[in-house]
Amino acid sequence: MPLSFLLLLAAVAVSAGPAGAQPDIAPQNDAPNPYVTVRDWARLPDGRGWGSTGGVDMDRDGRHVWVAERCGGNSCAGSGLDPVLKLDPAGALVASFGAGLMIQPHGLHVDPDGNVWVTDAQGPDGVDPDRGGKGHVVLKFNPDGELLMTLGTPGVGAAGRRTLDQPCDVVVADDGTIYVADGHGGQLPGAGPHTTARVVKFAPDGRYLTEWGSHGSGPGRFRTPHAIDLDSRGRVVVADRGNDRLQVFDPDGVFLEEFYQYSRPSGFHIADDDTVYVADSASSRNGQHPGWEYGIRIGNLRTGSLDAFIDGSNPEGVTVAADGTVYGAVVAFGGALLQYVRPDGPAGGR
């Protein structure tokens, strides 16, 4: 019986199970890997090295790559470096901006108009040289680096209508509606019912519209909503990393279905045909999701298939160029921006 069919049956069984039930799915590490990993293709100028690098997305031209890099470390506090970088397909830096505006750039999204959105997932602390006035926000820039909009209140971490609490990621629909995955603390020791774990929906002008979600494991609840994207039908897909699943909602937050076969999702990219590239940066590290290996699992949300597995690296963020080249942004082990190519030609994507 084909693996994709077995996984589809598993997905259906999960959706039909009792609320909050963790499914018993055997680790899926055996899908073929048709990609070759290229590790040193991207170059930064003046001896600058890669720091933790999580947010990544394609420019609207489908060739250039935008990435959020944490200023050579895991924080941009006190740094004069630009954290938002644009690279050409050969790995050369062609634009950068954002110095002094954020503490921990996390998620990055390029909207339908080419604007670049970055989430700042940390706030200032008592020893931070940048304390006050930064963090816990989503920043919208035009491609030249002009700040156009701020969601949240800089420096204030709280789950409110005008405040955000460790926002992880952001996505913008074709009509301009904004969705923010808010709440990075859901997996920390002591996380409980009052831990922020929600999706916040904003109008194109930044007005608060609604929100859904809370901390927990049942449908519509999250233990760190770590990434967010939209599928071809406009459904809101959330990487519920602490619960080892993707959850799918309608645009108003009504739970529709969930997928566990892509393991522990830190980031993901959905192509126009609903092919999904899921970056698992955490499985089998520090006792998380034992038996599952980290890497990028590739399947399709329409069928629940699992068709390929790029193993051997652990990116948090993933995006796909128009020619099918896959890019992975790595947070751990000093950070990197990796490239994955198919020797046999383009692999699809958008």
Secondary structure per residue as TSV (DSSP state, phi and psi in degrees):
chain	resnum	aa	ss	phi	psi
A	1	M	-	360.0	132.6
A	2	P	-	-60.5	145.6
A	3	L	H	-59.1	-40.9
A	4	S	H	-62.0	-36.4
A	5	F	H	-69.9	-40.9
A	6	L	H	-60.7	-40.8
A	7	L	H	-68.6	-35.7
A	8	L	H	-63.0	-42.0
A	9	L	H	-61.6	-39.5
A	10	A	H	-63.6	-41.5
A	11	A	H	-63.7	-40.9
A	12	V	H	-63.8	-42.3
A	13	A	H	-63.0	-38.3
A	14	V	H	-62.7	-47.6
A	15	S	H	-62.8	-28.8
A	16	A	H	-88.9	-5.4
A	17	G	S	-75.8	174.9
A	18	P	-	-66.1	150.3
A	19	A	T	-56.9	129.9
A	20	G	T	84.1	-1.3
A	21	A	-	-72.3	132.5
A	22	Q	-	-87.5	123.0
A	23	P	-	-72.2	154.4
A	24	D	-	-100.5	84.6
A	25	I	-	-111.7	127.7
A	26	A	-	-64.1	146.4
A	27	P	-	-54.5	136.9
A	28	Q	-	-108.5	92.3
A	29	N	-	-121.4	4.8
A	30	D	-	-108.8	4.6
A	31	A	S	-64.5	150.1
A	32	P	-	-66.4	152.8
A	33	N	-	-115.7	100.0
A	34	P	-	-87.5	8.5
A	35	Y	-	-107.7	153.3
A	36	V	E	-111.9	132.5
A	37	T	E	-86.4	129.3
A	38	V	E	-111.8	116.1
A	39	R	-	-95.6	-29.7
A	40	D	S	-118.7	34.7
A	41	W	-	-78.9	-29.3
A	42	A	-	-92.5	135.0
A	43	R	-	-123.1	133.5
A	44	L	-	-107.3	148.1
A	45	P	S	-81.4	162.6
A	46	D	T	57.5	36.7
A	47	G	T	73.0	7.0
A	48	R	-	-67.4	131.4
A	49	G	-	-101.6	161.8
A	50	W	-	-73.7	133.8
A	51	G	-	-102.7	-167.1
A	52	S	-	-56.9	133.5
A	53	T	E	-138.8	103.0
A	54	G	E	-112.3	-47.0
A	55	G	E	-83.0	131.4
A	56	V	E	-152.3	142.7
A	57	D	E	-159.3	161.0
A	58	M	E	-85.1	145.5
A	59	D	-	-64.0	161.6
A	60	R	T	-64.2	-16.3
A	61	D	T	-77.9	-6.8
A	62	G	S	74.6	5.4
A	63	R	S	-120.3	-47.7
A	64	H	S	-79.8	151.2
A	65	V	E	-116.4	129.7
A	66	W	E	-100.9	137.7
A	67	V	E	-143.8	145.3
A	68	A	E	-101.8	115.8
A	69	E	E	-119.7	136.4
A	70	R	-	-89.5	49.6
A	71	C	T	57.2	40.6
A	72	G	T	83.8	-4.3
A	73	G	T	-141.0	-136.4
A	74	N	T	-117.3	13.7
A	75	S	-	-157.2	148.9
A	76	C	-	-103.1	8.9
A	77	A	T	-60.5	125.9
A	78	G	T	77.3	3.1
A	79	S	-	-94.8	149.0
A	80	G	-	-101.1	9.8
A	81	L	S	-83.9	151.1
A	82	D	-	-78.1	126.4
A	83	P	-	-88.8	-18.0
A	84	V	E	-100.1	116.8
A	85	L	E	-121.8	144.2
A	86	K	E	-121.9	125.3
A	87	L	E	-119.1	147.2
A	88	D	-	-85.9	172.7
A	89	P	T	-62.0	-19.2
A	90	A	T	-86.8	-3.8
A	91	G	S	94.9	9.2
A	92	A	-	-88.7	140.0
A	93	L	E	-75.0	124.9
A	94	V	E	-115.3	-14.7
A	95	A	E	-161.6	154.2
A	96	S	E	-159.6	154.9
A	97	F	E	-166.4	177.3
A	98	G	-	100.9	5.4
A	99	A	T	-58.7	134.0
A	100	G	T	77.6	4.4
A	101	L	S	-104.3	-11.1
A	102	M	-	-150.1	162.7
A	103	I	S	-102.0	-55.1
A	104	Q	-	-132.3	87.3
A	105	P	E	-58.8	132.3
A	106	H	E	-123.4	-76.3
A	107	G	E	-95.0	151.3
A	108	L	E	-138.5	137.6
A	109	H	E	-143.0	135.2
A	110	V	E	-101.7	119.7
A	111	D	-	-82.8	175.1
A	112	P	T	-59.7	-20.9
A	113	D	T	-94.7	3.0
A	114	G	S	89.6	1.7
A	115	N	-	-72.2	151.3
A	116	V	E	-109.9	122.0
A	117	W	E	-108.4	135.9
A	118	V	E	-133.2	133.3
A	119	T	E	-93.9	138.5
A	120	D	E	-107.2	105.3
A	121	A	-	-90.2	2.3
A	122	Q	-	-127.6	155.5
A	123	G	-	-110.3	177.0
A	124	P	-	-72.5	153.9
A	125	D	-	-124.6	-178.0
A	126	G	T	-65.8	-20.4
A	127	V	T	-109.9	6.5
A	128	D	-	-78.8	125.3
A	129	P	T	-64.8	-17.6
A	130	D	T	-101.7	19.1
A	131	R	-	-60.5	137.4
A	132	G	S	90.5	132.3
A	133	G	S	81.8	6.4
A	134	K	-	-143.1	158.0
A	135	G	S	93.8	159.9
A	136	H	S	61.8	39.4
A	137	V	E	-138.5	165.8
A	138	V	E	-115.7	127.0
A	139	L	E	-111.9	131.2
A	140	K	E	-107.5	123.0
A	141	F	E	-117.4	150.7
A	142	N	-	-79.7	170.6
A	143	P	T	-61.9	-16.2
A	144	D	T	-91.6	0.0
A	145	G	-	94.1	8.2
A	146	E	-	-76.4	127.8
A	147	L	E	-74.8	120.9
A	148	L	E	-105.0	-29.4
A	149	M	E	-157.9	147.3
A	150	T	E	-127.7	124.0
A	151	L	E	-100.7	134.2
A	152	G	S	93.9	174.0
A	153	T	-	-110.0	115.6
A	154	P	T	-53.9	130.2
A	155	G	T	83.1	-3.9
A	156	V	-	-114.9	113.1
A	157	G	B	-100.0	104.7
A	158	A	-	-160.8	149.1
A	159	A	-	-88.8	86.0
A	160	G	S	-130.5	-172.5
A	161	R	S	-75.7	-30.0
A	162	R	S	-113.1	6.1
A	163	T	-	-131.9	152.9
A	164	L	B	-124.2	161.9
A	165	D	S	-133.2	95.7
A	166	Q	S	58.0	57.9
A	167	P	E	-63.4	132.3
A	168	C	E	-91.8	-42.9
A	169	D	E	-158.1	168.2
A	170	V	E	-148.9	147.5
A	171	V	E	-143.6	148.8
A	172	V	E	-122.1	128.0
A	173	A	-	-77.1	169.1
A	174	D	T	-60.6	-29.3
A	175	D	T	-86.9	4.5
A	176	G	-	93.5	-7.3
A	177	T	-	-62.1	138.8
A	178	I	E	-112.4	134.4
A	179	Y	E	-123.0	129.0
A	180	V	E	-118.2	128.6
A	181	A	E	-88.0	112.5
A	182	D	E	-117.3	126.3
A	183	G	-	119.4	88.0
A	184	H	G	-86.7	-9.7
A	185	G	G	-90.0	10.3
A	186	G	G	-69.9	-17.0
A	187	Q	G	-101.3	-2.1
A	188	L	S	-73.4	151.4
A	189	P	T	-55.7	134.8
A	190	G	T	89.2	-4.4
A	191	A	-	-62.3	136.3
A	192	G	-	-149.0	-159.8
A	193	P	T	-57.4	-26.9
A	194	H	T	-92.9	2.1
A	195	T	S	-71.0	134.2
A	196	T	-	-64.7	128.2
A	197	A	-	-159.2	88.0
A	198	R	E	-152.1	164.5
A	199	V	E	-110.9	129.8
A	200	V	E	-112.5	131.4
A	201	K	E	-108.1	128.7
A	202	F	E	-122.7	150.8
A	203	A	-	-71.0	164.5
A	204	P	T	-56.3	-27.5
A	205	D	T	-88.8	6.2
A	206	G	S	93.5	0.8
A	207	R	-	-69.0	134.9
A	208	Y	E	-65.0	133.2
A	209	L	E	-110.6	-55.3
A	210	T	E	-165.8	177.9
A	211	E	E	-153.4	162.2
A	212	W	E	-150.3	158.7
A	213	G	-	106.5	156.7
A	214	S	-	-156.7	173.0
A	215	H	B	-75.7	130.1
A	216	G	S	158.0	-168.2
A	217	S	S	-121.1	-6.4
A	218	G	S	-77.0	174.2
A	219	P	T	-56.7	132.3
A	220	G	T	82.4	3.8
A	221	R	-	-116.1	158.2
A	222	F	B	-135.7	150.9
A	223	R	S	-122.3	79.2
A	224	T	-	80.5	94.9
A	225	P	E	-77.2	89.9
A	226	H	E	-84.4	-22.9
A	227	A	E	-153.2	161.3
A	228	I	E	-150.1	143.7
A	229	D	E	-156.1	174.0
A	230	L	E	-119.3	139.5
A	231	D	-	-90.5	-174.2
A	232	S	T	-65.7	-19.9
A	233	R	T	-97.3	6.7
A	234	G	-	79.9	11.1
A	235	R	-	-75.3	147.1
A	236	V	E	-93.0	119.0
A	237	V	E	-110.2	130.5
A	238	V	E	-122.8	132.4
A	239	A	E	-82.0	99.5
A	240	D	E	-88.6	79.9
A	241	R	G	-62.8	-43.6
A	242	G	G	-66.6	-18.8
A	243	N	G	-104.8	9.7
A	244	D	T	58.8	44.3
A	245	R	E	-156.0	161.4
A	246	L	E	-99.4	135.2
A	247	Q	E	-113.6	144.8
A	248	V	E	-121.1	133.4
A	249	F	E	-131.3	158.6
A	250	D	-	-79.0	172.3
A	251	P	T	-62.6	-13.4
A	252	D	T	-101.8	5.8
A	253	G	-	93.7	11.9
A	254	V	-	-77.8	123.5
A	255	F	E	-64.9	135.3
A	256	L	E	-116.4	-49.8
A	257	E	E	-165.4	174.0
A	258	E	E	-145.7	155.2
A	259	F	E	-131.4	125.7
A	260	Y	-	-106.8	-9.4
A	261	Q	T	-77.4	-3.9
A	262	Y	T	-100.9	10.9
A	263	S	-	69.9	-140.4
A	264	R	S	-97.2	93.2
A	265	P	-	-80.9	122.6
A	266	S	S	-94.9	-35.2
A	267	G	E	-153.8	164.5
A	268	F	E	-161.4	160.9
A	269	H	E	-131.4	133.1
A	270	I	E	-111.3	121.8
A	271	A	-	-80.3	171.7
A	272	D	T	-62.3	-27.5
A	273	D	T	-93.8	13.6
A	274	D	-	71.2	13.7
A	275	T	E	-60.8	133.1
A	276	V	E	-119.7	133.1
A	277	Y	E	-111.8	111.3
A	278	V	E	-110.3	117.7
A	279	A	E	-88.8	116.2
A	280	D	E	-108.4	105.7
A	281	S	-	-99.0	-3.9
A	282	A	-	-125.8	-17.6
A	283	S	T	-60.2	143.3
A	284	S	T	63.7	16.7
A	285	R	S	-117.0	132.9
A	286	N	T	56.3	33.7
A	287	G	T	77.5	10.9
A	288	Q	S	-87.3	127.6
A	289	H	S	47.0	61.3
A	290	P	T	-61.0	145.4
A	291	G	T	93.7	-27.2
A	292	W	-	-88.9	137.5
A	293	E	-	-94.3	147.8
A	294	Y	-	-77.8	159.6
A	295	G	E	151.7	-158.0
A	296	I	E	-118.9	116.8
A	297	R	E	-97.7	136.1
A	298	I	E	-120.9	126.8
A	299	G	E	-153.2	-151.7
A	300	N	E	-142.1	131.2
A	301	L	T	-72.8	-18.7
A	302	R	T	-74.3	-30.5
A	303	T	T	-115.5	-15.2
A	304	G	T	75.8	17.9
A	305	S	E	-71.2	157.8
A	306	L	E	-128.9	108.5
A	307	D	E	-109.5	-23.4
A	308	A	E	-154.0	157.3
A	309	F	E	-143.1	110.9
A	310	I	E	-86.3	102.2
A	311	D	E	-99.4	174.7
A	312	G	S	93.1	-3.6
A	313	S	-	-146.6	165.5
A	314	N	-	-133.4	65.5
A	315	P	-	-71.0	148.9
A	316	E	S	-89.7	-35.4
A	317	G	E	-114.6	151.2
A	318	V	E	-146.4	143.7
A	319	T	E	-148.8	166.7
A	320	V	E	-135.4	129.6
A	321	A	-	-78.3	168.1
A	322	A	T	-63.1	-27.4
A	323	D	T	-88.0	4.8
A	324	G	S	94.2	-5.7
A	325	T	-	-63.8	133.7
A	326	V	E	-102.9	139.0
A	327	Y	E	-120.6	135.9
A	328	G	E	-124.2	128.5
A	329	A	E	-100.5	123.1
A	330	V	E	-105.8	129.1
A	331	V	-	-89.7	-45.0
A	332	A	S	-77.5	166.6
A	333	F	T	56.5	38.9
A	334	G	T	92.1	-16.1
A	335	G	-	89.6	156.1
A	336	A	E	-173.5	164.5
A	337	L	E	-123.7	109.7
A	338	L	E	-99.7	156.5
A	339	Q	E	-123.7	137.9
A	340	Y	E	-124.6	122.8
A	341	V	E	-123.6	153.6
A	342	R	-	-101.9	118.0
A	343	P	T	-59.0	-26.2
A	344	D	T	-89.7	6.9
A	345	G	S	119.7	-175.8
A	346	P	-	-57.2	149.9
A	347	A	-	-113.5	13.7
A	348	G	-	91.8	-147.5
A	349	G	-	89.0	-165.1
A	350	R	-	-136.6	360.0
